[in-house]
Amino acid sequence: MSTPDLTSGMDRRHFLKISSTAAAGLSVGFFVPQSAQAANTPQLNVWVEIEPNDTIVIRYARAEMGQGSMTSAPMMIAEELEADWKKVRVEYATAHENLRTKRAYGDMASVGSRTIRNSQEYLRKAGATGREMLIAAAAQQWGVPASECKAALSKVTHVPSKRTLSYGKLAAAAAKLEAPKDVKLKDPKDWTLIGKSIPRVDIPDIVTGRVKYGIDAQVPGMLHAAIAACPVFNGTVKSMDASKVENRRGIVKVLNLGTFVAVVADNWWRAKEALRDVAVDWDVGEHGTLSSAAIMAHFKAGMDQPELAVARNDGNTADALSKSAKVIEAEYFTPYLAHATMEPMVCTAWLQGDQLDVWCSTQNPESTLAVAAATAGVPQANVKVHPMQLGGGLGRKSPQDFTRQAVTIAKAMPGKPIKMLWSREEEIQHGLYRPASLMRFKAGLSATGKAEALHIRVSAPSILATLLKLPLPKGVDGQAVACFNDHPYDIPNTLVDYAQRNTNVPVGFWRTVGHSQNPFGRECFIDEMAQAAAQDPVAYRLAMLPNNEKANRDRAILLAVTKAAGWDKKPAPGVFRGVAATDGYGSWTACVCDVSINAKNEVKIHRIVIGIDPGYAVNPDNIVAQFQGSVVHGLTAIFWGENTIKDGRVEQSNFHDYRMMRLNEMPKVDVVIAPTGGFWGGVGEPAQAPLAPAVANAISAALGKRIRSLPLKNHGLTLARA
């Protein structure tokens, strides 16, 4: 089975460029944009603009797709700026401005729960720099030492005389000052904004319909495109007959673009309906017979290879296993998963001569700009990417295959703005799927049940090798073995190895990536070990955690969550519990789930207690929302999520056979936020990591038999109404 040649729009060089730390941009991080220099409104740096009426404009350089960082990131600037949050307005920064200023805004990608943890330092410094410039301007005006002045709530006060000046009155003078080279950041104990629950700045526009998503883009004279790619991945158009639709009302053009067909019309519905009647003969190549059964056989063959790439090797695992009093083994499996974002792939492109405008729901506007320019054949400086809100991303809107398609259509129709929108069927059947993964575990226990050896073998595709075309260090894809190669447990003999088994099914970054599936295997197998040792699963985990910083944080969040869940008290008759603990994306998480199962095999989830230690909790209310949303997304995948392959095609096509969780199935979710300080962790992705194993452990306890594969529908189980 060959590796797919994906056109994701992110080559290795570009990936390395945009993924490098944004700290590289700090040398120009306080560059004032050209537009601001020409305007009357003073800017202290690229992040902060202060209007004469005291309105503070803070720029947001990432994507907002429901994760709430359009509020949390500006909060960090406002904290150090000593801004009155009631006077703050948040605006998007743009990729073309970032290009012009040599990446003054740093990394603009919203991926990997990186927005807060990777940008918090330079955002806080931007705020602190602005604060010191405003204080210096006030001190100059009063003719007093800056040390006698203090900033708070968008005002500078001369402490001895109690004179005050608002930021709006100081901004013009402050903007003319040289930015200090070094600023002192506030001690966390002095924070007045960070750590408070602040309503998201975009909610009013969302609930009133004013917010503009990529799907809402409107340009005068705009045409609409519906597209169809080969149902077998990497297939091409052999021939096309559009005679049935070319003269229909509203149809403007039917395009054969090699790897896909597009119908352009005066509205999208006409384009989409006409597309059905375009006869396309596809060249499916060698993959037209691929099936899920063949893929599983391919994975199993990988398990039996004599030598595999080694991700971790402590002690002598083989020898320890041979000497253990008890050896237990198990095999776990997780399937391919489509992203199924609420808003499908959409991009509007308008090519006028050598100038290109793009309106796009993208998690990575810098990559959008680069791919759009390359596709149109114009300089990057001639491209503008207009920021739009995303109707969900989940990792799917970071690769740029849909941007390339839209610009390709626009290039074929120069001078005409084209909005290309995928149908739901196109979105589910032409995704970049979470890799399927086969995981084999073998543990050696002492006579008292102590874990002496652990061997974990993974057979799965590589996202890095296929999507990003990156070389794998020592042949290991870090996402394929995530939470295995860095598990916190004190098991002296640990071997983790990896069989790279790529197929023609394209894979990508699905929310939580390797941590969305590997904790299911690891933490369920830990429960199997505890059961074999006849020990309580929480006590068993705690006993295996050594005394080091990483394990102590695992211990702390596990104790906090199990205490909140009342683990020491017996659940009601017929109710069973499961537990799991994980760490990833710089944070520590744990989950306890209470379930019961009725005679119809309906699983009632009585309560989910799920918690996180992110170091610092910037906006606690938003963290709660992220965890609740993660439970919805996670339970959907756990119970029904599965993409199967038949005749080289994804069998599922819409929500009738790729089921979403419903409102009346939502269980009670209690979120425990237990920040211990000293570090900055992610929130949007780690929330999902402990959910699947906690649910599966509870269900296994209720059934009296072990669940080792997902989704649960394949075990005859469904989710009961709450």
C-alpha positions in Angstrom: 0.0 0.0 0.0 1.6 3.2 -1.2 2.0 6.5 0.6 -0.5 9.0 -0.7 0.9 12.0 -2.6 -1.1 14.7 -0.8 -1.4 18.2 -2.0 -2.1 19.7 1.4 -0.6 23.0 0.6 2.1 22.8 3.2 5.5 21.6 2.0 8.3 20.8 4.4 10.1 24.1 4.1 7.0 26.1 4.7 5.9 24.0 7.6 9.3 24.4 9.3 9.1 28.2 8.7 5.7 28.8 10.1 6.1 26.3 12.9 9.2 27.9 14.3 8.9 29.7 17.5 7.4 33.1 17.2 10.1 34.4 19.5 12.1 34.9 16.3 9.7 37.7 15.5 10.3 39.6 18.7 13.1 41.7 17.3 10.5 43.3 15.0 7.5 42.5 17.3 6.8 46.1 18.1 7.0 47.3 14.5 4.2 49.9 13.8 2.2 48.9 10.7 2.3 51.2 7.7 -1.5 51.7 7.8 -1.2 52.9 11.4 1.7 55.3 10.6 -0.5 56.9 8.0 -3.5 57.1 10.3 -4.3 59.6 13.1 -4.8 56.9 15.7 -1.6 56.2 17.6 -0.2 52.7 17.8 2.3 51.8 20.5 3.2 48.6 18.7 1.6 46.1 16.3 -0.6 44.8 19.0 -1.9 47.9 20.7 -3.8 51.0 19.2 -5.3 53.6 21.4 -8.0 55.9 20.2 -8.5 59.5 21.5 -11.8 58.4 23.2 -9.8 55.8 25.3 -10.9 52.8 23.2 -8.1 50.3 23.1 -7.8 48.2 20.0 -5.9 44.9 20.6 -5.0 42.8 17.6 -5.4 39.1 17.5 -3.1 37.2 15.2 -4.5 33.7 15.3 -7.8 32.1 14.1 -11.0 32.0 16.1 -12.9 28.8 15.6 -14.8 28.5 18.8 -11.8 27.9 21.1 -12.1 31.3 22.7 -8.5 32.5 22.3 -9.7 35.7 20.5 -10.6 36.7 24.1 -7.9 34.9 26.1 -4.9 36.1 24.0 -5.9 39.8 24.2 -6.5 39.4 27.9 -2.8 38.8 28.4 -1.9 42.0 26.6 -4.6 43.9 28.5 -3.3 42.6 31.8 0.2 43.9 31.4 -1.1 47.1 29.6 -3.2 47.8 32.7 -6.1 48.4 30.3 -9.7 48.8 31.3 -11.2 45.7 29.7 -14.5 47.5 29.2 -12.8 49.8 26.8 -11.0 47.1 24.8 -12.0 46.1 21.2 -10.3 43.1 19.5 -9.5 43.1 15.8 -7.8 40.6 13.6 -4.3 41.0 12.4 -3.8 39.9 8.8 -1.4 37.5 7.2 -0.5 40.1 4.5 0.4 42.6 7.2 2.5 39.9 8.9 4.3 39.3 5.7 5.0 43.0 5.1 6.3 43.5 8.7 8.6 40.4 8.4 6.4 38.4 10.8 6.1 41.0 13.5 3.0 39.1 14.7 4.9 35.8 14.8 3.2 32.4 14.2 -0.4 32.9 13.1 -1.4 29.2 13.0 -4.1 28.0 15.5 -3.0 24.4 15.9 -1.8 22.1 18.7 -3.3 24.2 21.5 -0.4 26.6 20.9 -2.1 30.0 20.9 -1.7 30.8 24.6 1.3 28.6 25.6 3.5 29.6 22.7 2.6 33.3 22.5 1.9 34.3 26.1 5.4 35.7 26.7 5.6 38.1 23.8 1.9 39.1 24.1 2.5 40.0 27.8 5.7 41.9 26.8 3.8 43.8 24.2 1.3 45.0 26.9 4.0 45.8 29.4 6.0 47.8 26.8 2.9 49.8 26.0 2.3 50.4 29.7 5.8 51.7 30.2 5.6 54.0 27.2 2.3 55.5 28.5 3.8 56.0 31.9 6.9 57.7 30.4 4.7 60.0 28.3 2.7 61.0 31.4 5.9 61.6 33.4 7.3 63.8 30.7 4.1 65.9 30.6 4.1 66.4 34.3 7.8 66.8 34.6 8.1 64.1 37.3 10.0 60.8 37.6 8.3 57.8 35.9 8.9 55.9 39.2 6.3 58.2 40.8 3.6 57.2 38.3 1.4 54.2 38.2 -0.9 52.8 35.5 -4.3 51.1 36.2 -7.7 50.9 34.3 -6.5 52.8 31.3 -5.2 55.7 33.3 -1.8 56.9 34.5 -1.7 58.4 38.0 1.0 60.5 39.5 0.8 59.0 43.0 2.1 62.0 45.1 -0.2 64.5 43.5 -3.0 62.2 42.5 -3.1 63.7 39.0 -4.4 61.4 36.3 -4.3 61.2 32.5 -6.2 58.8 30.4 -4.5 56.5 27.9 -6.4 58.3 25.1 -4.8 61.6 26.0 -1.4 60.0 26.3 -1.3 57.7 23.3 -0.1 60.2 20.7 2.9 61.3 22.8 3.7 57.7 23.9 3.7 56.5 20.3 6.6 58.9 19.6 8.8 57.4 22.3 11.3 54.6 21.8 10.0 51.3 23.2 12.0 50.1 26.2 14.3 47.2 25.4 13.5 45.4 28.6 10.2 45.4 30.6 9.3 43.7 33.9 6.2 41.4 33.7 3.7 41.3 36.5 3.9 38.7 39.2 1.0 36.3 38.8 -0.2 37.3 42.3 -0.8 40.8 41.0 -2.9 39.8 38.1 -6.3 41.5 38.0 -7.6 40.2 34.7 -5.8 36.9 34.0 -7.6 34.1 35.9 -11.0 35.8 35.8 -13.9 34.5 33.8 -14.4 37.1 31.0 -17.2 36.7 28.5 -15.9 35.9 25.0 -15.7 39.1 22.9 -17.2 37.4 19.8 -20.4 36.0 21.5 -22.6 39.1 21.0 -21.9 39.1 17.3 -22.4 35.3 17.1 -25.8 35.4 18.8 -27.0 38.4 16.8 -25.7 37.0 13.5 -23.3 39.8 12.8 -20.2 37.7 12.9 -18.9 36.7 9.4 -17.7 33.1 8.9 -15.9 32.0 5.7 -19.2 30.7 4.4 -20.7 34.2 4.8 -18.2 36.0 2.5 -20.0 38.2 0.0 -18.3 40.1 -2.8 -20.1 42.1 -5.6 -20.5 40.0 -8.7 -19.5 36.8 -6.9 -20.1 33.5 -8.6 -20.4 30.1 -6.8 -18.6 26.9 -7.3 -19.4 23.3 -6.3 -16.7 20.7 -6.7 -16.3 16.9 -6.9 -13.0 15.1 -6.5 -12.3 11.5 -7.5 -14.1 9.2 -5.0 -10.9 7.2 -4.8 -8.1 9.2 -3.2 -5.5 10.6 -5.7 -7.6 9.7 -8.7 -7.8 12.0 -11.7 -10.4 13.0 -14.3 -10.1 10.7 -17.3 -12.9 12.4 -19.2 -15.9 14.6 -18.6 -19.3 15.2 -20.3 -21.1 18.4 -19.2 -23.6 18.6 -22.1 -26.6 18.0 -19.8 -25.9 21.1 -17.7 -24.1 23.6 -19.8 -27.2 25.4 -21.0 -29.1 25.3 -17.7 -30.3 28.5 -16.1 -27.6 30.1 -14.0 -24.8 27.7 -15.0 -21.7 29.8 -16.0 -19.0 27.2 -16.6 -18.1 23.6 -16.0 -14.3 23.1 -15.5 -12.2 20.0 -15.8 -9.3 20.8 -13.5 -7.4 17.5 -13.6 -7.9 16.3 -10.0 -11.4 17.6 -9.6 -14.4 18.9 -11.5 -16.1 22.3 -10.7 -19.4 23.7 -11.7 -19.6 27.5 -11.5 -23.0 29.1 -11.3 -24.9 32.2 -10.1 -25.7 30.5 -6.8 -24.3 27.5 -5.0 -27.4 25.3 -5.1 -27.6 25.4 -8.8 -23.9 24.6 -9.1 -24.3 21.7 -6.7 -27.4 20.2 -8.3 -25.8 20.5 -11.8 -22.7 18.7 -10.6 -24.8 15.6 -10.2 -25.5 15.5 -13.9 -21.9 16.0 -15.0 -20.7 12.6 -16.3 -17.2 12.1 -15.1 -15.0 9.1 -15.9 -12.4 8.8 -13.2 -9.0 7.3 -13.4 -8.8 5.6 -9.9 -5.4 4.2 -10.5 -4.3 1.1 -8.4 -6.4 1.8 -5.3 -9.9 1.1 -6.5 -10.1 -2.2 -4.6 -8.8 -0.9 -1.2 -10.9 -2.0 1.8 -10.9 -1.7 5.5 -10.2 -5.4 5.8 -7.1 -5.0 3.6 -6.0 -2.0 5.7 -6.3 -4.1 8.9 -4.3 -6.9 7.3 -1.7 -4.3 6.4 -1.5 -3.1 10.0 -1.3 -6.6 11.4 1.5 -7.4 9.0 3.3 -4.4 10.5 3.0 -5.8 13.9 4.9 -8.9 12.9 7.9 -7.2 11.4 11.1 -8.5 13.0 12.6 -5.0 13.6 10.7 -1.8 14.1 11.5 1.8 14.8 12.1 2.3 18.5 10.4 5.2 20.3 11.5 4.3 23.8 13.7 1.6 25.3 14.3 1.5 29.0 15.9 -1.5 30.6 15.6 -4.9 29.0 11.9 -5.4 28.4 12.1 -8.8 26.7 14.1 -10.3 29.5 11.9 -8.8 32.2 8.8 -10.1 30.5 10.3 -13.6 30.4 10.9 -13.5 34.1 7.6 -11.9 35.2 5.2 -13.9 37.5 2.3 -12.9 35.3 2.1 -11.6 31.7 -1.0 -10.0 30.2 -1.5 -9.1 26.6 -4.2 -7.1 24.7 -4.7 -5.5 21.3 -6.6 -2.2 20.9 -7.9 -0.5 17.7 -9.1 3.0 16.8 -10.6 3.8 13.3 -10.2 6.6 10.8 -12.2 9.7 11.6 -13.3 12.6 9.5 -13.4 16.1 11.1 -17.0 16.8 10.1 -16.7 20.5 11.0 -20.1 22.4 11.2 -18.8 24.6 8.4 -17.5 22.6 5.5 -14.4 23.6 3.5 -15.0 27.1 1.9 -12.8 29.7 0.2 -13.6 32.7 -1.9 -10.9 33.9 -4.3 -10.8 36.9 -6.6 -7.9 37.2 -9.1 -7.6 40.5 -10.8 -4.5 40.7 -12.9 -1.7 40.0 -10.6 -3.7 40.9 -7.4 -5.4 38.2 -5.4 -7.9 38.5 -2.6 -8.9 35.5 -0.5 -11.7 35.1 2.1 -11.2 31.9 3.8 -12.0 29.9 7.0 -8.4 28.9 7.7 -6.5 27.8 10.8 -3.3 29.0 9.2 -3.6 32.3 7.3 0.1 32.4 6.6 -0.1 29.1 4.8 -3.3 30.2 3.0 -1.4 33.2 1.7 1.6 31.2 0.5 -0.5 28.5 -1.2 -2.8 31.0 -2.8 0.1 32.9 -4.2 1.8 29.8 -5.5 -1.4 28.5 -7.1 -2.2 31.8 -8.8 1.4 32.4 -9.8 1.6 35.8 -8.2 4.0 37.3 -5.7 3.0 36.7 -2.0 3.1 40.5 -1.6 0.2 40.7 -4.0 -2.1 38.5 -2.0 -4.5 39.7 0.8 -6.1 37.1 3.1 -9.1 38.6 4.7 -9.7 37.2 8.3 -12.9 35.3 8.8 -14.4 33.4 11.7 -14.3 29.6 11.4 -17.3 27.4 11.8 -15.2 24.8 13.5 -11.7 23.7 12.5 -10.6 20.6 14.6 -7.3 20.5 12.6 -9.0 20.1 9.1 -8.6 23.8 8.2 -4.9 24.0 8.6 -3.9 22.1 5.4 -4.7 24.2 2.3 -6.1 21.7 -0.3 -9.4 23.7 -0.4 -7.6 27.0 -0.8 -5.7 25.6 -3.8 -8.9 24.4 -5.4 -10.7 27.8 -5.0 -7.7 29.7 -6.4 -7.4 27.2 -9.3 -11.0 27.9 -10.2 -10.5 31.7 -9.8 -7.4 31.5 -12.1 -9.6 29.8 -14.7 -12.1 32.6 -14.5 -9.9 35.8 -14.0 -11.6 38.9 -12.9 -14.5 37.0 -11.3 -14.8 36.5 -7.5 -15.5 32.8 -6.9 -16.8 31.3 -3.7 -16.1 27.6 -3.6 -18.0 25.5 -1.0 -17.7 21.8 -0.4 -20.9 19.8 0.1 -21.2 17.7 3.3 -20.6 14.6 1.2 -17.4 16.1 -0.2 -16.2 17.0 3.3 -16.7 13.6 4.8 -15.5 11.6 1.8 -12.4 13.7 1.0 -11.0 14.5 4.4 -7.6 14.2 6.0 -8.6 11.6 8.5 -7.4 10.8 11.9 -5.2 7.8 11.3 -6.5 4.4 12.2 -4.2 2.7 14.7 -3.6 -0.8 15.9 -1.9 -1.0 19.3 -0.5 -4.1 21.0 0.3 -4.2 24.7 2.2 -6.7 26.8 2.9 -6.2 30.5 4.9 -8.2 33.0 3.7 -8.1 36.6 5.4 -9.3 39.8 3.7 -11.8 42.2 2.3 -8.7 44.1 1.0 -7.2 40.9 3.7 -4.5 40.5 4.4 -3.6 36.9 7.9 -4.7 35.9 7.8 -4.5 32.1 5.7 -2.9 29.4 5.9 -3.4 25.7 3.7 -1.2 23.4 3.8 -1.7 19.7 1.9 0.6 17.3 1.1 -0.1 13.7 -0.4 3.1 12.0 0.1 5.6 9.2 2.4 8.6 9.7 0.9 12.1 9.5 4.3 13.7 9.4 5.6 11.5 6.6 2.5 11.7 4.3 0.9 15.0 4.9 3.9 17.2 5.7 6.5 15.1 3.9 8.8 15.4 6.9 11.6 12.9 7.7 10.8 10.8 10.8 13.5 10.9 13.5 14.7 7.3 13.9 11.7 6.2 11.8 9.1 7.3 14.5 6.1 9.5 14.1 5.8 11.2 17.4 2.0 11.5 17.1 1.6 7.8 16.4 3.3 7.0 19.8 2.1 10.0 21.8 1.5 9.2 25.5 3.3 5.9 25.0 6.9 7.1 24.6 6.5 9.6 27.4 4.2 7.8 29.8 4.8 8.9 33.4 4.6 5.5 35.1 7.5 4.0 37.0 7.9 0.8 34.9 11.7 0.1 34.8 11.5 -1.9 31.5 9.6 -0.1 28.8 9.8 -0.7 25.1 7.7 1.3 22.6 8.1 0.6 18.9 6.4 1.7 15.7 5.5 0.2 12.4 4.8 2.9 9.8 2.0 1.5 7.7 0.8 4.2 5.3 -2.1 3.6 3.0 -3.9 5.5 0.2 -6.3 7.0 2.8 -5.0 10.6 3.5 -4.4 11.4 7.1 -4.1 14.6 9.0 -4.3 16.3 12.4 -7.7 15.6 14.1 -8.4 17.3 17.3 -6.0 16.1 20.0 -4.2 14.0 17.3 -2.3 11.1 18.9 -3.7 11.9 22.3 -7.3 11.5 20.9 -6.7 7.7 20.6 -3.6 6.5 22.3 -4.8 7.2 25.8 -7.7 4.9 25.1 -5.2 2.1 24.6 -2.8 3.0 27.4 -5.3 3.9 30.2 -7.6 1.0 29.4 -4.6 -1.4 29.5 -3.5 0.1 32.8 -7.0 -0.9 34.1 -6.4 -4.4 32.8 -3.1 -4.4 34.7 -4.8 -3.2 37.9 -7.5 -5.9 37.5 -4.8 -8.6 37.0 -3.2 -7.3 40.2 -6.6 -7.2 42.0 -6.1 -3.5 42.9 -8.2 -0.4 42.7 -7.4 1.4 39.4 -6.8 4.8 41.0 -4.5 3.3 43.8 -2.7 1.3 41.1 -1.9 4.4 39.1 -0.9 6.4 42.1 1.5 3.7 43.2 3.1 3.7 39.8 3.8 7.4 39.7 7.4 8.3 40.8 8.5 11.3 42.7 9.3 13.8 40.0 7.8 17.0 38.6 6.0 15.4 35.7 4.5 12.5 37.7 3.6 14.8 40.6 1.5 16.9 38.3 -0.2 13.7 37.1 -0.8 12.7 40.6 -2.2 16.1 41.6 -4.8 16.3 38.9 -5.8 12.6 39.3 -6.3 13.2 43.0 -8.2 16.5 42.4 -10.6 14.8 39.9 -11.2 11.6 41.8 -11.9 13.7 45.0 -14.4 15.8 43.1 -16.0 12.6 41.7 -16.2 11.0 45.2 -14.1 8.0 44.1 -13.8 6.9 47.7 -17.6 6.4 47.9 -19.4 3.5 46.3 -21.6 4.5 43.4 -25.3 3.7 43.4 -26.3 0.1 42.6 -25.9 -0.7 38.9 -23.6 2.3 38.3 -20.0 1.6 37.4 -17.0 3.9 37.3 -14.0 4.4 35.0 -11.0 6.6 35.4 -8.1 7.8 33.3 -5.2 10.3 33.6 -3.1 11.8 30.8 -0.8 14.7 30.0 -0.3 16.4 26.7 0.0 19.8 25.0 1.7 21.1 28.1 -1.2 20.3 30.5 -2.3 17.5 32.8 -5.8 16.0 32.7 -7.9 13.3 34.3 -11.4 12.0 34.0 -13.9 9.9 36.0 -17.1 8.6 34.3 -20.1 7.0 36.0 -22.3 4.8 33.7 -25.1 2.2 33.8 -26.3 0.0 30.9 -29.9 -1.2 30.5 -31.2 -4.3 28.8 -31.3 -2.5 25.4 -27.6 -1.9 25.6 -28.1 1.8 26.1 -25.4 3.5 28.0 -26.5 6.1 30.5 -23.7 8.4 31.5 -24.7 9.7 34.9 -21.8 12.1 35.3 -18.5 13.0 33.8 -15.9 14.7 36.1 -13.0 15.9 34.0 -10.2 18.2 35.0 -7.1 20.0 34.0 -3.9 21.6 35.3 -2.9 24.1 32.6 -0.4 25.8 34.8 -2.2 29.1 34.5 -6.0 29.4 33.8 -6.3 32.5 31.7 -10.1 32.5 31.4 -11.7 29.8 33.6 -15.2 30.1 32.1 -13.7 29.5 28.6 -11.9 26.5 29.9 -15.2 25.0 31.2 -16.7 25.7 27.8 -13.8 24.0 26.0 -14.1 20.9 28.2 -17.9 20.7 27.7 -17.4 21.0 24.0 -14.7 18.4 24.1 -17.0 16.0 25.8 -19.6 16.4 23.0 -16.9 15.9 20.3 -15.3 13.0 22.1 -18.5 11.1 22.9 -19.6 11.4 19.3 -16.4 9.7 18.2 -16.4 7.2 21.0 -19.9 5.9 20.3 -20.3 6.4 16.5 -17.2 7.8 14.9 -15.8 5.6 12.1 -14.8 5.9 8.5 -14.6 2.6 6.6 -13.2 2.0 3.2 -14.8 -0.1 0.4 -13.7 -0.2 -3.2 -11.1 2.5 -2.4 -13.9 4.9 -1.2 -15.0 6.2 2.2 -18.4 4.6 2.7 -19.9 7.3 5.0 -21.3 10.4 3.3 -23.4 12.5 5.6 -24.8 12.7 9.1 -27.2 9.9 8.5 -24.3 7.4 8.5 -21.6 9.5 10.2 -23.6 10.2 13.4 -23.4 13.2 15.6 -24.3 13.4 19.2 -27.6 15.0 19.9 -28.6 17.6 22.5 -30.8 15.2 24.5 -27.9 12.8 24.9 -25.6 15.3 26.6 -24.6 14.1 30.1 -23.8 16.2 33.2 -20.2 17.4 33.0 -18.3 18.8 36.0 -15.1 20.5 35.1 -12.3 20.7 37.7 -9.7 23.5 37.0 -6.7 23.0 39.2 -3.8 25.2 38.0 -0.6 24.8 39.9 1.3 27.7 38.2 4.8 27.9 36.8 4.0 26.9 33.2 1.6 27.5 30.4 -0.3 24.6 29.0 -2.9 24.1 26.3 -6.6 23.7 26.8 -8.5 23.0 23.5 -6.9 19.7 22.7 -5.9 18.0 26.0 -9.5 18.2 27.2 -10.4 15.2 25.1 -7.5 13.0 26.0 -8.7 11.2 29.1 -12.4 10.9 28.0 -12.4 7.8 25.9 -10.4 5.6 28.3 -12.5 6.8 31.3 -15.8 6.0 29.4 -14.5 2.7 28.1 -13.2 1.6 31.5 -16.6 2.4 33.1 -18.4 0.5 30.4 -16.0 -2.5 30.6 -16.7 -2.6 34.3 -20.5 -2.5 33.7 -20.3 -5.2 31.0 -17.9 -7.4 32.9 -15.8 -7.7 29.7 -13.2 -5.6 28.2 -13.9 -3.1 25.3 -10.8 -2.8 23.2 -11.9 -1.1 20.0 -13.9 1.9 19.0 -16.6 3.0 18.1 -18.9 1.5 20.7 -21.7 1.0 18.2 -19.7 -1.9 16.9 -20.2 -3.6 20.3 -24.0 -3.1 20.1 -23.9 -0.1 22.4 -25.5 3.3 22.0 -25.8 6.4 24.2 -29.1 6.7 26.1 -30.9 10.0 26.4 -29.7 12.1 29.3 
